[in-house]
Amino acid sequence: LSWAIRDAQWAVVFNNLRLLSVGSYDKNEVWRMEFVTGLLILLTGLGLGIWGRVARRVFIAVLVILAIILIIPIIGAQIPEPTAYILMEPGQDPADFVFLGLADQEVTFAIDALTDPADAAANQLGYVETDSRVEWSTQARQVRDGNLDLAEYTLGITLRLTGDNGKVLARTVTTTGEEGNEVVTNIPAELILTPDANEGELSLTLPADDWYVLEVIYSEEAANDAGYAWLKIDGVELLSMQEADVEAREEEFGAPPERERQIVAGDRYFNFVGSRSFGEFVSLQVSPLFNRIALGFIVGSALFFNGWLIGLLGKREKAVRRAVIIGWALAFPISIVVLLGFEGSRVLPLVSTNVWGGVLLTILLTFVGITASFPLGVALALGRRSDLPVIKWTCTVLIETIRGVPLITILFMAKLIVPFFWSALSDIDLTIRMMIGLTLFSAAYLAENVRGGLQIIPHGQLEAARALGLNPLLTMTFIVLPQALRAVIPAIVGQFISLFKDTSLVALVGLFELVGIVDTIVSGQTLYRPYQREAYIFIAIVYFVISFAMSDVSRRLETSGSGSIRRQ
């Protein structure tokens, strides 16, 4: 907990929420995912309103979460951001600092020369520009090893604050006149530092909402520049580089000014160094995440509770119940059509499953695997108990063959080996082939779970069914299977939870579900490579929450009377 609050960099999560959710799905078509999610949430609420119930504690929990999601960003906005640091170093032209300022915003830029060996041991608390962090860590090590003397300082630095138009801003200075009165003068917003006067700051109030540029210029008089200094920036908000945020800013303020060499005040270019306080954790880590999920959570909660209320009020109406059943029956094909689209369509253009990823692909693989493997598993279990040798041994060989190899082997066969033997299968989408592989693997294990349930049915019940005139099909449908499936609910749900977690293996064959997309983020983007631990902890939490929810539903199903045990 201490590490998570003080040191962990959770920006790797909230900066990549879209990738984690839908992978490389076209950003202009993400509304489809939102539509499908809203539809499923609404149907869930309707179903619970008609056939189930929502405990009071669920209402309270949702309201508490909603209040936290709305309040935390407000609290976080009141906490000042920590100082941002950019390293001034010899032999390299400094970059101009570009930032977005608001009217009446107080900003301060200061130069702090590093002339004392103790500076190499000081831990800067705040944001350090990425390149500066790498460079200074190298120089600090040389200082500690005695290979670099910080006292040899000859940097001459000029700071000049300009507007978007390139004109130097003016700042107001108040002095005391000869007669003791106050004299207010406007002078250029500049700070000139020589090696002899190597520390100072430039502060002013910004005049308008606009882009600003802090120009950093080295003095031409210092022929042999030496030494290092921190440019410390206070009062400037580090901007989010999320695509949606960039587009919104450019729509409101225009594109940021471009300089030959510049650093934009974006959080992709700055790393927090040192241990944060709890307030900084709320402001820098929790608040941005809640800002991004607040609207979706509000809309989702509204859809769920409206659906629940409609279902509760209409639970005695046949038309409402029939509509919900039809809705759930059509939910999957509608979802696939909406997400996939059509070739040449303007409203729903085709989005290939090759770019589906993240939670979207994980849930899709799990849902297809569960819905397809359950009837197939039951059929294999019944076939293995058949009196017809051909059916019995065919099902037995299939079950034992699949159970005898690891899942990853089946996935690689689906990708490489099967198309090798039958070239026509190479045209089948890789996602479809992975669905088939997961379905077969899960069905084989599910068949053994169901077969175990079938063996506990007393033979006397079968004889009683025959005495009542029931044929084998009716006996199996209305007497044997209901009891057998109820008895093995824990085993079946356990298999479904394993299937959900096993979807992570498709990352090894080229699909970017939740684990695959995280691996792409932390290995493909240099900025996030140090934060693999945070990324994988996040998806571990996602897997745990969904798996626990499935397990909890299983437990409630067992004790509700629908399962084999009724709570006394």
FENLIN-V569178 format. One record per residue. N is the residue number from 0. SS is DSSP state (2 for helix, 1 for strand, 0 for the rest). PHI is phi as a letter, one per 20 degrees, with the letter a starting at -180 (999 if undefined). PSI is psi in degrees with one decimal (999 if undefined). Layout:
n->N ss->SS phi->PHI psi->PSI
n->N ss->SS phi->PHI psi->PSI
//
This chain:
n->0 ss->0 phi->999 psi->-41.8
n->1 ss->2 phi->f psi->-44.3
n->2 ss->2 phi->f psi->-43.3
n->3 ss->2 phi->f psi->-35.3
n->4 ss->2 phi->e psi->-43.5
n->5 ss->2 phi->e psi->-33.7
n->6 ss->0 phi->c psi->-33.0
n->7 ss->0 phi->f psi->146.1
n->8 ss->0 phi->d psi->90.7
n->9 ss->0 phi->e psi->0.0
n->10 ss->2 phi->f psi->-24.5
n->11 ss->2 phi->f psi->-24.2
n->12 ss->2 phi->e psi->-58.6
n->13 ss->2 phi->f psi->-15.1
n->14 ss->0 phi->f psi->-15.2
n->15 ss->0 phi->c psi->31.3
n->16 ss->2 phi->f psi->-39.1
n->17 ss->2 phi->f psi->-43.4
n->18 ss->2 phi->f psi->-42.3
n->19 ss->2 phi->f psi->-29.9
n->20 ss->2 phi->e psi->-48.9
n->21 ss->2 phi->c psi->5.4
n->22 ss->1 phi->m psi->-135.1
n->23 ss->0 phi->e psi->18.0
n->24 ss->0 phi->g psi->136.4
n->25 ss->0 phi->g psi->122.7
n->26 ss->2 phi->f psi->-28.3
n->27 ss->2 phi->f psi->-11.2
n->28 ss->2 phi->d psi->10.7
n->29 ss->2 phi->f psi->-21.6
n->30 ss->2 phi->g psi->-26.3
n->31 ss->2 phi->f psi->-44.7
n->32 ss->2 phi->f psi->-40.9
n->33 ss->2 phi->f psi->-39.7
n->34 ss->2 phi->f psi->-47.6
n->35 ss->2 phi->f psi->-43.1
n->36 ss->2 phi->f psi->-45.9
n->37 ss->2 phi->f psi->-40.0
n->38 ss->2 phi->f psi->-46.0
n->39 ss->2 phi->f psi->-38.4
n->40 ss->2 phi->f psi->-43.3
n->41 ss->2 phi->f psi->-45.3
n->42 ss->2 phi->f psi->-36.5
n->43 ss->2 phi->f psi->-44.3
n->44 ss->2 phi->f psi->-42.8
n->45 ss->2 phi->f psi->-44.1
n->46 ss->2 phi->f psi->-43.3
n->47 ss->2 phi->f psi->-34.1
n->48 ss->2 phi->f psi->-32.4
n->49 ss->2 phi->e psi->-49.2
n->50 ss->2 phi->d psi->-16.1
n->51 ss->0 phi->c psi->-156.2
n->52 ss->0 phi->b psi->153.3
n->53 ss->0 phi->d psi->117.6
n->54 ss->0 phi->f psi->151.6
n->55 ss->2 phi->g psi->-35.0
n->56 ss->2 phi->f psi->-25.6
n->57 ss->2 phi->f psi->-43.3
n->58 ss->2 phi->g psi->-46.7
n->59 ss->2 phi->f psi->-43.3
n->60 ss->2 phi->f psi->-43.8
n->61 ss->2 phi->f psi->-41.3
n->62 ss->2 phi->f psi->-40.5
n->63 ss->2 phi->f psi->-46.0
n->64 ss->2 phi->f psi->-42.7
n->65 ss->2 phi->f psi->-42.8
n->66 ss->2 phi->f psi->-41.4
n->67 ss->2 phi->f psi->-44.8
n->68 ss->2 phi->f psi->-33.6
n->69 ss->2 phi->e psi->-33.1
n->70 ss->2 phi->e psi->-40.1
n->71 ss->2 phi->g psi->-46.1
n->72 ss->2 phi->g psi->-33.5
n->73 ss->2 phi->f psi->-43.6
n->74 ss->2 phi->f psi->-43.4
n->75 ss->2 phi->f psi->-33.1
n->76 ss->2 phi->f psi->-21.5
n->77 ss->2 phi->e psi->-10.5
n->78 ss->0 phi->e psi->120.6
n->79 ss->0 phi->f psi->142.2
n->80 ss->0 phi->f psi->149.1
n->81 ss->0 phi->f psi->167.3
n->82 ss->0 phi->f psi->141.3
n->83 ss->1 phi->d psi->140.5
n->84 ss->1 phi->d psi->137.0
n->85 ss->1 phi->c psi->132.1
n->86 ss->1 phi->e psi->128.9
n->87 ss->1 phi->e psi->122.2
n->88 ss->1 phi->c psi->154.2
n->89 ss->0 phi->f psi->157.2
n->90 ss->0 phi->m psi->4.7
n->91 ss->0 phi->b psi->127.9
n->92 ss->0 phi->f psi->129.4
n->93 ss->0 phi->f psi->153.7
n->94 ss->0 phi->e psi->146.9
n->95 ss->1 phi->f psi->144.6
n->96 ss->1 phi->d psi->116.8
n->97 ss->1 phi->d psi->129.2
n->98 ss->1 phi->b psi->162.7
n->99 ss->1 phi->d psi->121.6
n->100 ss->1 phi->d psi->155.2
n->101 ss->0 phi->d psi->156.4
n->102 ss->0 phi->g psi->137.6
n->103 ss->0 phi->m psi->16.3
n->104 ss->0 phi->e psi->131.7
n->105 ss->1 phi->e psi->123.8
n->106 ss->1 phi->c psi->148.5
n->107 ss->1 phi->c psi->131.8
n->108 ss->1 phi->c psi->125.8
n->109 ss->1 phi->c psi->148.6
n->110 ss->1 phi->d psi->127.6
n->111 ss->1 phi->c psi->104.0
n->112 ss->1 phi->f psi->140.2
n->113 ss->1 phi->e psi->88.3
n->114 ss->0 phi->d psi->0.3
n->115 ss->0 phi->d psi->134.2
n->116 ss->2 phi->g psi->-25.6
n->117 ss->2 phi->f psi->-22.1
n->118 ss->2 phi->f psi->-26.0
n->119 ss->2 phi->f psi->-20.3
n->120 ss->0 phi->e psi->-12.1
n->121 ss->0 phi->f psi->137.3
n->122 ss->0 phi->e psi->111.3
n->123 ss->0 phi->f psi->129.6
n->124 ss->0 phi->d psi->104.2
n->125 ss->1 phi->q psi->-159.6
n->126 ss->1 phi->e psi->129.8
n->127 ss->1 phi->d psi->128.0
n->128 ss->1 phi->g psi->138.7
n->129 ss->2 phi->g psi->-52.0
n->130 ss->2 phi->f psi->-36.4
n->131 ss->2 phi->f psi->-38.8
n->132 ss->2 phi->f psi->-44.7
n->133 ss->2 phi->f psi->-44.8
n->134 ss->2 phi->f psi->-46.7
n->135 ss->2 phi->f psi->-32.8
n->136 ss->2 phi->f psi->-35.2
n->137 ss->2 phi->f psi->-44.9
n->138 ss->2 phi->f psi->-38.7
n->139 ss->2 phi->f psi->-37.0
n->140 ss->2 phi->f psi->-38.9
n->141 ss->2 phi->f psi->-36.3
n->142 ss->2 phi->f psi->-45.1
n->143 ss->2 phi->f psi->-28.8
n->144 ss->0 phi->e psi->-4.1
n->145 ss->0 phi->n psi->16.8
n->146 ss->0 phi->e psi->-1.3
n->147 ss->0 phi->b psi->128.5
n->148 ss->0 phi->d psi->109.3
n->149 ss->0 phi->f psi->-19.1
n->150 ss->0 phi->f psi->-21.7
n->151 ss->0 phi->e psi->85.4
n->152 ss->0 phi->d psi->120.3
n->153 ss->0 phi->c psi->17.4
n->154 ss->0 phi->f psi->131.3
n->155 ss->0 phi->d psi->123.3
n->156 ss->1 phi->c psi->137.3
n->157 ss->1 phi->c psi->128.3
n->158 ss->1 phi->d psi->133.0
n->159 ss->1 phi->c psi->121.4
n->160 ss->1 phi->e psi->123.0
n->161 ss->1 phi->c psi->160.8
n->162 ss->1 phi->e psi->-174.5
n->163 ss->0 phi->f psi->-28.3
n->164 ss->0 phi->e psi->-2.4
n->165 ss->0 phi->n psi->-4.9
n->166 ss->0 phi->e psi->139.5
n->167 ss->1 phi->f psi->132.5
n->168 ss->0 phi->f psi->161.4
n->169 ss->1 phi->d psi->146.3
n->170 ss->1 phi->c psi->150.6
n->171 ss->1 phi->e psi->130.0
n->172 ss->1 phi->c psi->130.7
n->173 ss->1 phi->d psi->124.2
n->174 ss->1 phi->c psi->169.2
n->175 ss->1 phi->d psi->124.2
n->176 ss->0 phi->f psi->178.6
n->177 ss->0 phi->f psi->-31.3
n->178 ss->0 phi->e psi->11.8
n->179 ss->0 phi->n psi->1.8
n->180 ss->0 phi->e psi->159.7
n->181 ss->1 phi->e psi->135.2
n->182 ss->1 phi->d psi->122.2
n->183 ss->1 phi->d psi->123.9
n->184 ss->1 phi->c psi->153.3
n->185 ss->1 phi->d psi->126.0
n->186 ss->1 phi->c psi->158.2
n->187 ss->1 phi->g psi->145.0
n->188 ss->0 phi->f psi->77.5
n->189 ss->1 phi->c psi->152.4
n->190 ss->1 phi->c psi->118.6
n->191 ss->1 phi->d psi->121.9
n->192 ss->1 phi->c psi->134.0
n->193 ss->0 phi->d psi->166.5
n->194 ss->0 phi->g psi->-27.9
n->195 ss->0 phi->f psi->-33.7
n->196 ss->0 phi->d psi->80.7
n->197 ss->0 phi->e psi->13.9
n->198 ss->1 phi->c psi->137.7
n->199 ss->1 phi->r psi->172.7
n->200 ss->1 phi->b psi->154.8
n->201 ss->1 phi->c psi->116.4
n->202 ss->1 phi->c psi->142.7
n->203 ss->1 phi->a psi->168.1
n->204 ss->1 phi->d psi->127.5
n->205 ss->0 phi->f psi->141.6
n->206 ss->0 phi->e psi->-24.7
n->207 ss->0 phi->b psi->168.4
n->208 ss->0 phi->f psi->112.2
n->209 ss->1 phi->a psi->173.0
n->210 ss->1 phi->e psi->144.6
n->211 ss->1 phi->c psi->155.9
n->212 ss->1 phi->c psi->125.3
n->213 ss->1 phi->e psi->107.5
n->214 ss->1 phi->e psi->131.1
n->215 ss->1 phi->d psi->119.5
n->216 ss->1 phi->c psi->133.2
n->217 ss->1 phi->e psi->146.0
n->218 ss->0 phi->f psi->139.9
n->219 ss->0 phi->f psi->-13.2
n->220 ss->0 phi->f psi->-26.2
n->221 ss->0 phi->e psi->95.4
n->222 ss->0 phi->f psi->-39.6
n->223 ss->0 phi->d psi->76.1
n->224 ss->0 phi->f psi->139.5
n->225 ss->0 phi->b psi->156.8
n->226 ss->0 phi->n psi->171.1
n->227 ss->1 phi->c psi->151.8
n->228 ss->1 phi->b psi->151.2
n->229 ss->1 phi->e psi->131.4
n->230 ss->1 phi->e psi->113.2
n->231 ss->1 phi->d psi->130.3
n->232 ss->1 phi->c psi->123.6
n->233 ss->1 phi->c psi->145.6
n->234 ss->0 phi->n psi->-1.0
n->235 ss->0 phi->d psi->128.6
n->236 ss->0 phi->e psi->129.7
n->237 ss->0 phi->f psi->124.2
n->238 ss->1 phi->f psi->149.4
n->239 ss->0 phi->f psi->137.4
n->240 ss->0 phi->e psi->15.2
n->241 ss->0 phi->g psi->140.3
n->242 ss->2 phi->g psi->-43.6
n->243 ss->2 phi->f psi->-38.9
n->244 ss->2 phi->f psi->-39.8
n->245 ss->2 phi->f psi->-44.4
n->246 ss->2 phi->f psi->-40.3
n->247 ss->2 phi->f psi->-40.6
n->248 ss->2 phi->f psi->-44.9
n->249 ss->2 phi->f psi->-31.4
n->250 ss->2 phi->f psi->-35.1
n->251 ss->2 phi->e psi->-40.9
n->252 ss->2 phi->d psi->-5.0
n->253 ss->0 phi->n psi->172.1
n->254 ss->0 phi->f psi->147.6
n->255 ss->0 phi->f psi->149.3
n->256 ss->0 phi->f psi->150.0
n->257 ss->0 phi->d psi->132.0
n->258 ss->0 phi->d psi->164.8
n->259 ss->0 phi->g psi->-40.6
n->260 ss->0 phi->c psi->119.2
n->261 ss->1 phi->b psi->160.9
n->262 ss->1 phi->c psi->121.1
n->263 ss->1 phi->e psi->142.6
n->264 ss->0 phi->f psi->60.6
n->265 ss->1 phi->d psi->145.5
n->266 ss->0 phi->f psi->-7.1
n->267 ss->0 phi->f psi->-14.8
n->268 ss->0 phi->d psi->-0.5
n->269 ss->1 phi->c psi->140.0
n->270 ss->1 phi->d psi->142.1
n->271 ss->1 phi->e psi->131.7
n->272 ss->1 phi->d psi->134.5
n->273 ss->0 phi->n psi->177.8
n->274 ss->0 phi->e psi->128.0
n->275 ss->0 phi->f psi->155.0
n->276 ss->0 phi->e psi->169.7
n->277 ss->2 phi->f psi->-37.9
n->278 ss->2 phi->f psi->-42.2
n->279 ss->2 phi->f psi->-34.5
n->280 ss->2 phi->f psi->-44.7
n->281 ss->2 phi->f psi->-44.3
n->282 ss->2 phi->f psi->-41.3
n->283 ss->2 phi->e psi->-25.5
n->284 ss->2 phi->d psi->-50.0
n->285 ss->2 phi->f psi->-46.2
n->286 ss->2 phi->g psi->-46.4
n->287 ss->2 phi->f psi->-38.2
n->288 ss->2 phi->f psi->-46.8
n->289 ss->2 phi->f psi->-33.0
n->290 ss->2 phi->g psi->-37.4
n->291 ss->2 phi->e psi->-27.5
n->292 ss->2 phi->d psi->-6.2
n->293 ss->2 phi->f psi->-50.5
n->294 ss->2 phi->f psi->-45.1
n->295 ss->2 phi->f psi->-39.6
n->296 ss->2 phi->f psi->-39.6
n->297 ss->2 phi->f psi->-47.8
n->298 ss->2 phi->f psi->-44.3
n->299 ss->2 phi->f psi->-43.5
n->300 ss->2 phi->f psi->-42.0
n->301 ss->2 phi->f psi->-43.2
n->302 ss->2 phi->f psi->-43.3
n->303 ss->2 phi->f psi->-50.4
n->304 ss->2 phi->f psi->-32.5
n->305 ss->2 phi->f psi->-42.7
n->306 ss->2 phi->f psi->-42.0
n->307 ss->2 phi->f psi->-42.2
n->308 ss->2 phi->f psi->-42.5
n->309 ss->2 phi->f psi->-44.2
n->310 ss->2 phi->f psi->-39.2
n->311 ss->2 phi->f psi->-42.3
n->312 ss->2 phi->f psi->-26.6
n->313 ss->0 phi->d psi->17.9
n->314 ss->0 phi->f psi->-22.4
n->315 ss->0 phi->e psi->-4.9
n->316 ss->0 phi->e psi->123.5
n->317 ss->2 phi->f psi->-35.7
n->318 ss->2 phi->f psi->-38.7
n->319 ss->2 phi->f psi->-45.9
n->320 ss->2 phi->f psi->-40.8
n->321 ss->2 phi->f psi->-39.7
n->322 ss->2 phi->f psi->-39.9
n->323 ss->2 phi->f psi->-41.6
n->324 ss->2 phi->f psi->-44.7
n->325 ss->2 phi->f psi->-38.9
n->326 ss->2 phi->f psi->-44.4
n->327 ss->2 phi->f psi->-35.4
n->328 ss->2 phi->f psi->-33.7
n->329 ss->2 phi->e psi->-6.5
n->330 ss->2 phi->f psi->-45.1
n->331 ss->2 phi->f psi->-51.8
n->332 ss->2 phi->f psi->-37.2
n->333 ss->2 phi->f psi->-42.5
n->334 ss->2 phi->f psi->-44.9
n->335 ss->2 phi->f psi->-43.8
n->336 ss->2 phi->f psi->-45.1
n->337 ss->2 phi->f psi->-44.7
n->338 ss->2 phi->f psi->-36.9
n->339 ss->2 phi->e psi->-44.5
n->340 ss->0 phi->m psi->-167.1
n->341 ss->1 phi->c psi->147.2
n->342 ss->0 phi->f psi->124.6
n->343 ss->0 phi->n psi->-3.9
n->344 ss->0 phi->f psi->142.9
n->345 ss->0 phi->e psi->-34.3
n->346 ss->0 phi->f psi->-47.0
n->347 ss->0 phi->c psi->74.8
n->348 ss->1 phi->f psi->152.9
n->349 ss->0 phi->f psi->129.5
n->350 ss->0 phi->d psi->105.2
n->351 ss->0 phi->g psi->143.8
n->352 ss->2 phi->f psi->-13.4
n->353 ss->2 phi->f psi->-22.8
n->354 ss->2 phi->d psi->1.3
n->355 ss->1 phi->f psi->145.0
n->356 ss->1 phi->a psi->-171.6
n->357 ss->2 phi->m psi->-148.7
n->358 ss->2 phi->f psi->-35.1
n->359 ss->2 phi->g psi->-51.1
n->360 ss->2 phi->f psi->-38.1
n->361 ss->2 phi->f psi->-48.3
n->362 ss->2 phi->f psi->-39.5
n->363 ss->2 phi->f psi->-47.3
n->364 ss->2 phi->f psi->-40.0
n->365 ss->2 phi->f psi->-47.0
n->366 ss->2 phi->f psi->-46.4
n->367 ss->2 phi->f psi->-42.5
n->368 ss->2 phi->f psi->-41.1
n->369 ss->2 phi->f psi->-50.7
n->370 ss->2 phi->f psi->-30.3
n->371 ss->2 phi->e psi->-36.2
n->372 ss->2 phi->f psi->-25.7
n->373 ss->2 phi->f psi->-56.5
n->374 ss->2 phi->f psi->-35.0
n->375 ss->2 phi->f psi->-40.1
n->376 ss->2 phi->f psi->-42.1
n->377 ss->2 phi->f psi->-41.8
n->378 ss->2 phi->f psi->-40.6
n->379 ss->2 phi->f psi->-38.3
n->380 ss->2 phi->f psi->-43.2
n->381 ss->2 phi->f psi->-38.3
n->382 ss->2 phi->f psi->-35.7
n->383 ss->2 phi->f psi->-23.2
n->384 ss->0 phi->e psi->5.6
n->385 ss->0 phi->f psi->154.1
n->386 ss->0 phi->e psi->-7.8
n->387 ss->0 phi->e psi->116.1
n->388 ss->2 phi->g psi->-39.0
n->389 ss->2 phi->f psi->-48.9
n->390 ss->2 phi->f psi->-43.7
n->391 ss->2 phi->f psi->-49.1
n->392 ss->2 phi->f psi->-28.9
n->393 ss->2 phi->f psi->-47.2
n->394 ss->2 phi->f psi->-39.9
n->395 ss->2 phi->f psi->-46.9
n->396 ss->2 phi->f psi->-42.8
n->397 ss->2 phi->f psi->-46.2
n->398 ss->2 phi->f psi->-49.4
n->399 ss->2 phi->f psi->-32.7
n->400 ss->2 phi->f psi->-47.1
n->401 ss->2 phi->f psi->-39.4
n->402 ss->2 phi->f psi->-15.0
n->403 ss->0 phi->e psi->-2.5
n->404 ss->0 phi->c psi->154.0
n->405 ss->0 phi->f psi->156.7
n->406 ss->2 phi->f psi->-37.9
n->407 ss->2 phi->f psi->-31.3
n->408 ss->2 phi->f psi->-42.7
n->409 ss->2 phi->f psi->-39.3
n->410 ss->2 phi->f psi->-41.5
n->411 ss->2 phi->f psi->-35.0
n->412 ss->2 phi->f psi->-43.1
n->413 ss->2 phi->f psi->-32.2
n->414 ss->2 phi->e psi->-42.3
n->415 ss->2 phi->d psi->-47.9
n->416 ss->2 phi->f psi->-45.8
n->417 ss->2 phi->f psi->-47.8
n->418 ss->2 phi->f psi->-27.0
n->419 ss->2 phi->f psi->-39.1
n->420 ss->2 phi->e psi->-28.4
n->421 ss->0 phi->c psi->98.0
n->422 ss->2 phi->f psi->-25.5
n->423 ss->2 phi->f psi->-27.0
n->424 ss->2 phi->f psi->-14.3
n->425 ss->2 phi->f psi->-18.7
n->426 ss->2 phi->e psi->-12.3
n->427 ss->0 phi->f psi->137.3
n->428 ss->0 phi->g psi->140.1
n->429 ss->2 phi->f psi->-36.7
n->430 ss->2 phi->f psi->-41.0
n->431 ss->2 phi->f psi->-42.1
n->432 ss->2 phi->f psi->-37.0
n->433 ss->2 phi->f psi->-36.5
n->434 ss->2 phi->f psi->-42.6
n->435 ss->2 phi->f psi->-43.7
n->436 ss->2 phi->f psi->-45.4
n->437 ss->2 phi->f psi->-39.1
n->438 ss->2 phi->f psi->-46.6
n->439 ss->2 phi->f psi->-42.6
n->440 ss->2 phi->f psi->-46.7
n->441 ss->2 phi->f psi->-37.5
n->442 ss->2 phi->f psi->-36.5
n->443 ss->2 phi->f psi->-44.8
n->444 ss->2 phi->f psi->-36.7
n->445 ss->2 phi->f psi->-35.1
n->446 ss->2 phi->f psi->-40.5
n->447 ss->2 phi->f psi->-36.0
n->448 ss->2 phi->f psi->-44.3
n->449 ss->2 phi->f psi->-39.1
n->450 ss->2 phi->f psi->-36.7
n->451 ss->2 phi->f psi->-37.1
n->452 ss->2 phi->f psi->-36.1
n->453 ss->2 phi->f psi->-30.8
n->454 ss->0 phi->f psi->-15.1
n->455 ss->0 phi->e psi->-6.6
n->456 ss->0 phi->f psi->122.9
n->457 ss->0 phi->f psi->142.0
n->458 ss->2 phi->f psi->-25.5
n->459 ss->2 phi->f psi->-30.6
n->460 ss->2 phi->f psi->-35.3
n->461 ss->2 phi->f psi->-41.7
n->462 ss->2 phi->f psi->-38.1
n->463 ss->2 phi->f psi->-38.3
n->464 ss->2 phi->f psi->-41.1
n->465 ss->2 phi->f psi->-38.3
n->466 ss->2 phi->f psi->-29.1
n->467 ss->0 phi->e psi->-4.3
n->468 ss->0 phi->n psi->14.1
n->469 ss->0 phi->f psi->134.9
n->470 ss->0 phi->f psi->169.5
n->471 ss->2 phi->g psi->-36.0
n->472 ss->2 phi->f psi->-46.6
n->473 ss->2 phi->f psi->-37.5
n->474 ss->2 phi->f psi->-45.8
n->475 ss->2 phi->f psi->-38.5
n->476 ss->2 phi->f psi->-41.8
n->477 ss->2 phi->d psi->-12.7
n->478 ss->2 phi->d psi->-53.5
n->479 ss->2 phi->f psi->-57.1
n->480 ss->2 phi->f psi->-45.0
n->481 ss->2 phi->g psi->-42.1
n->482 ss->2 phi->f psi->-41.1
n->483 ss->2 phi->f psi->-43.6
n->484 ss->2 phi->f psi->-37.8
n->485 ss->2 phi->f psi->-38.0
n->486 ss->2 phi->f psi->-26.9
n->487 ss->0 phi->d psi->23.5
n->488 ss->2 phi->g psi->-47.3
n->489 ss->2 phi->g psi->-41.5
n->490 ss->2 phi->f psi->-39.7
n->491 ss->2 phi->f psi->-47.0
n->492 ss->2 phi->f psi->-36.8
n->493 ss->2 phi->f psi->-39.1
n->494 ss->2 phi->f psi->-38.3
n->495 ss->2 phi->f psi->-37.7
n->496 ss->2 phi->f psi->-41.0
n->497 ss->2 phi->f psi->-39.6
n->498 ss->2 phi->f psi->-43.5
n->499 ss->2 phi->g psi->-44.2
n->500 ss->2 phi->f psi->-30.5
n->501 ss->2 phi->f psi->-15.3
n->502 ss->2 phi->f psi->-19.4
n->503 ss->2 phi->f psi->-21.3
n->504 ss->2 phi->f psi->-19.1
n->505 ss->2 phi->f psi->-14.5
n->506 ss->2 phi->f psi->-25.8
n->507 ss->2 phi->f psi->-14.7
n->508 ss->2 phi->d psi->12.6
n->509 ss->0 phi->o psi->7.1
n->510 ss->0 phi->d psi->145.2
n->511 ss->1 phi->d psi->66.5
n->512 ss->1 phi->f psi->-159.7
n->513 ss->2 phi->g psi->-48.7
n->514 ss->2 phi->f psi->-41.9
n->515 ss->2 phi->f psi->-40.7
n->516 ss->2 phi->f psi->-34.4
n->517 ss->2 phi->f psi->-42.1
n->518 ss->2 phi->f psi->-37.9
n->519 ss->2 phi->f psi->-40.6
n->520 ss->2 phi->f psi->-49.6
n->521 ss->2 phi->e psi->-19.4
n->522 ss->2 phi->d psi->-26.5
n->523 ss->2 phi->e psi->-18.1
n->524 ss->0 phi->d psi->115.2
n->525 ss->2 phi->g psi->-36.9
n->526 ss->2 phi->g psi->-35.1
n->527 ss->2 phi->e psi->1.2
n->528 ss->2 phi->f psi->-35.5
n->529 ss->2 phi->f psi->-6.3
n->530 ss->2 phi->d psi->36.2
n->531 ss->2 phi->f psi->-36.2
n->532 ss->2 phi->f psi->-46.0
n->533 ss->2 phi->f psi->-42.5
n->534 ss->2 phi->f psi->-44.6
n->535 ss->2 phi->f psi->-29.7
n->536 ss->2 phi->f psi->-39.6
n->537 ss->2 phi->f psi->-48.1
n->538 ss->2 phi->f psi->-26.1
n->539 ss->2 phi->f psi->-39.2
n->540 ss->2 phi->f psi->-41.4
n->541 ss->2 phi->f psi->-46.9
n->542 ss->2 phi->f psi->-41.0
n->543 ss->2 phi->f psi->-45.3
n->544 ss->2 phi->f psi->-46.8
n->545 ss->2 phi->f psi->-41.7
n->546 ss->2 phi->f psi->-41.2
n->547 ss->2 phi->f psi->-38.9
n->548 ss->2 phi->f psi->-42.9
n->549 ss->2 phi->f psi->-41.3
n->550 ss->2 phi->f psi->-39.8
n->551 ss->2 phi->f psi->-40.0
n->552 ss->2 phi->f psi->-40.1
n->553 ss->2 phi->f psi->-45.2
n->554 ss->2 phi->f psi->-42.4
n->555 ss->2 phi->f psi->-36.0
n->556 ss->2 phi->f psi->-38.4
n->557 ss->2 phi->f psi->-41.2
n->558 ss->2 phi->e psi->0.2
n->559 ss->1 phi->e psi->-9.4
n->560 ss->0 phi->o psi->-20.8
n->561 ss->0 phi->f psi->-25.1
n->562 ss->0 phi->e psi->-165.5
n->563 ss->0 phi->e psi->-10.7
n->564 ss->0 phi->c psi->130.0
n->565 ss->1 phi->d psi->130.7
n->566 ss->0 phi->f psi->130.1
n->567 ss->0 phi->e psi->999
//
